[in-house]
Amino acid sequence: MLHTPTAPLVALIAYEGAQMSAVFGLADIFHVANRFARELGGIEIRHQVLHPPSLFDETEFEAVVLPPNLSGARGRNDNALHGWIAARHAAGATLCSACAGAFWLGYAGLLDGRPVTTHWAIEEEFRDAFPAAQLQPEHLLIDDHDLVTAGGVMAWVDLGLALVRRWQGQDVVARTCRQMLIDPHGREQSNYRMFRPKLDHGDDAIRVLQFWIEGHAAEDLSLSVLAERAAMSARSLQRRFTEATRLPISQYVQELRIEKARGLLERTSMTISEVCWAVGYTDTAAFSRLFKSICGTTAGEYRRRFSVK
């Protein structure tokens, strides 16, 4: 079982060639944020700096961070590290990268069909290495639930703030930015409720299905299709899924699709109808009603308020 959410543990991977200012800078962000979190009665973020090959143990983390690389290495042959990263993800950890750190996530086999960003200068190289990833290098940060990727060399700052926001809230982010003289403009996440799928429930079969759903949101995600995918009866799947995630499948799929839609509204110029179709709905009017019921605003209002384009 993962560490209690009252004390999330983050692994900062100091692989060969890693930008150590990012490793120690993230630790500093957590240190400052923890001070404000304590004042507000909130939770603290623990971290460990891990140096391959000494990291290959069974410690479980809420997040694993692959920092930028300053040596030009891409980690193609770091097979042991790739396997360790994939195992942590399978155990429920959120995987994070900044700049070229995304290559290690790609070689771990975790980016197919997923939106991801990295430094714009290595776009062509990244596309060649991982053609199935949905690379969006124009974006500074893409938070796609269990995968969080940041762009350029200094985007680890935005990544650190995103993790602080996830566990400690916007008030701690604001105080941390003021203390560390970080300009938060353009880094703010939505003030609306965010859907964060529960992954630390211990049911491996359900977690595997959740990961599959993440990458196939636009497909038929009916109970019968998912039951066949999971090799279970519909009744057994519904029971186990609800016990594990605390949501029935239909509500889980709705929440996930609307969260995906929010990301598309923030990051793209797709029309509302195109966003509707991209996340698995065919009735734009029904999608608009569902979006407003979950987000408290229309899709158009949401885009006007939170678009980062």
N, C-alpha and C positions, 0 to 999 in steps of 0.2 A: 504494500500500500504506500502511496506517496505521503510525503510530509504533510502535516496538517496545514490548511490554508492560512492559519494564523501566523505561520512562519515560513513563507515560501523560500525555497533554496534555489539559487541561480548559479549555474556552472559557467565560468568565464574561461574559455579554452585558449590557453597561451601556446598554440601550436607554433612550429618553427616558422619564423618570418612574420608572425602576427604583430600588429601595431600595438605595442605595449602601452602607449599613451591612451589607447582606447580601453584596454583591459583595466588599467588603474583609474582611468577617468570614469568608467562605469562604476567601479567600486566607490569612487568619491561621490558620485551622484546618489548612490544608495545610502552612503553614510550620512550625507546632508539630509536626504529625504527621511531617513529613519529618525533623525533628531526631531523633525517637525511632526512626524507620525506619532512619536511618543508624547509630544505636547498635546496632540489632539486625541490621544487615547486610541490610536489606530495600530495596525500591525506593522511589523518591521520586515525588511527584506534581508535575508542572509545570502551570502555569496561565498564561493570558493574559486580560487584561481587554480586551474588544473593544467599540468604540463604533460602532454603525451611523452612517453608511453605510460606514465605512472597513473593515468586516469582510468585505466581499464579495471574498474571494480564494479560492485553492484549498487553503489550509491544512487539513489533516485532523486531527481530534481524536478522542480516545477518549470524551469526554463533552462535551456542550454544556448549560450551565445557564442557564435563564431565571428570574431572581430575582423576588421579589415586586414589585408596582407600588404606588406611593404616591400617584399622581396621579389615579387613577380611570380611566385609559386601559385599553383592552383589546386594542389592536393590530389591530383588524379590517381596517384598510386598509394595514397594513405588509406589502404584498405581496412586496417584495424580500426582507425578512427572513424571511417565511414560506418563500419558495423556497429561501433559503440553509439554513434549518433542515432542510427536507425533504431537501435534497441531502446534508447532513452525515449524516442518518439513513440515507439510501440507501447511503452510503459505509461504514456500520458503526458510527457514533458512537451512544453511549447518550444519549438526550435526557432532560433533567431540568428540573423546574420546582418552584417554591415559591409557594404562595398563587395570586395572579392570573396568575403567569407561565404557568400551564397554558393560558390563553387563546391564547397564541402557538403552543403545540403544537397546539391544536385547530384554529386557523385555517390551520396548515400541513398539515392533513388527516391527522393521525397518531393520532387518539384513537378512531376508530370501533371499537366492539367491545372496547375495552381498559379494564381497571379503572384508575381515576384518582381522585385526591383534590385538593381545593382548599379554600379557607377556607369554613367553614360559612355565613358570612354572605352569600356570593355564590352559594349553591347554586342558587337558582331561576334566576338570570341565566345561570349556566353550563349548566344543563339546557336552557334555551331555545336557547342558542347551539349546543350540541352534543348533541342528543338521542340520538345513536347511541353516545355514550361511556357506559361503565359507572361513573357517578359514585358514589363512596362517601365522602362528606364527613365521616363519623364517624371516619375513620382518619387518623392523623397522617402516616403514610408508607406508600406502596405501591410496592414494588420489583417491577416486572414485566419484569425482564431488560433490554430495550432502552429501556424507559420507566420513569423513576423520578419520582414526584410526591410532594410534601410539602404539608401543609395550610396552617396559618395563617401570619401574617406572620413569626413567629420560627422556623418549622419548617425554615428553611434550615440551622439548626444540625444537625437530624437528617439532612437531606440530605447535608451535608458529612461527617458521621460515617459515613453509609452508603457514600459513595464511598471514604473512608479504609478502611473495613472491606473493601470489595471488593478493593482493590489492596494494602493494607498489613497487613490482619489485625486480629483482635480485641485482641491484645496492644497494638498501637499505639493502637487506639481507647481502651482503658482508660487508658493513660498520658496520652493527649491530654486525656481528660475530667478526670483528676485535676489536670493542669497548668492547665487553663483553667476549673476549677471548674464543669464541666458535669455535671449529674446524669444519669447514663446509665439510670436506672431507667425501664423501659418502652420503652427505645430499642434494647435488645439484639435482634439478629437471631438466628436459630437457630444453634446450635452444630453442627448437622448439615451435611454437605456440601451445597453449593448448586449447582444446574445452571445454568451460564452458557453459553448457546449461542455457539459461535464464529461471529463475523460479519465478521471482518477478513481473510477468506480470498481475496478478490479475484474470486470467481465470482459475477457479478451475478445470473445466472439462479437460482442456488441461494439467494442471499440474499433475493431477492424471494419465493421459495417459503417460506423460513423465516419471513418476516414474515407471510405468509398463514397459515401453520400456527399462529403465535402467536395470531391472532385467530379461529381456527376449531378449537380444540382438541377440542371436543365432537363434531365431525363425523367422517365416515369418512376416516381418514388412511392407508388402505391404500396399498401401493406402486402399484397400478394406478390408483387415483384421483389420487394425486399426480403420477404420470407423465403422465396426461392433462392435469392442470392445468398442468404445466411444458412440455407439448408435446414430450415426449421418450419414447423407449422405456423400459420399466421397467429394462432392463439398463443403459442409459446413465445414467439418473437415479441408480440405486443407486451406480454407480461414481463419478459426479461428486459426489454428495452425501457419500459416505464420504470422498472425497479432500478435500473442502472443510471438512467439520465434524469429521472424524476419528471419526465414529460412523455405523454403518449406520442406515438410516431407522427400522427397527423400534425400536432402542434409543433413538434420538433422540426419537421420539414418546413412548415410555414415560417417559423422563427428564423431558420437558417436561410431560406430563400430571401426573406426580407432583408436580412443582414447583408447578403450578397448584393441585393439591389441597392442598398445604401452605399456600398462601396463603388458600384458602377455609376451612381448618380454623383458621387464625390469626384471620381477620377476620369470620367469619360464624357463625351458629348453625345452619347447615344440618346435617342428620343425615349420618352416614357414607354412607348409601345415596345421599342427594341429592348429596353431593360426588362420589361415584363416577360418577353419571350426568352431572353437570355437566362432568366432564373427559373424557367419551367412553367410559366403561366401562359395561357392563350387568350384569356378574356381580360382586356385592359381595364375595363370598368371594375371588374371584380378585384383585380390586382390593386387598383387605386384605393378601393375601399379597405382592403386588407392592410395595405401600407399605412393608411391613416390610422386604422385601429391599433396598430402595433407601435407606430412611431409618433403618433399624436399630431402629425402634420401631413399635408399632401406631398406627393413625390416632387412636384414642381417647387413648392415652398422649401422643401428640404434641400434641393439642389441650389436654390438661390442663396440659402443661408450657409451651406457647408461645402459648396464646390471649391475644389482646390485648383481648378484649371484656370 
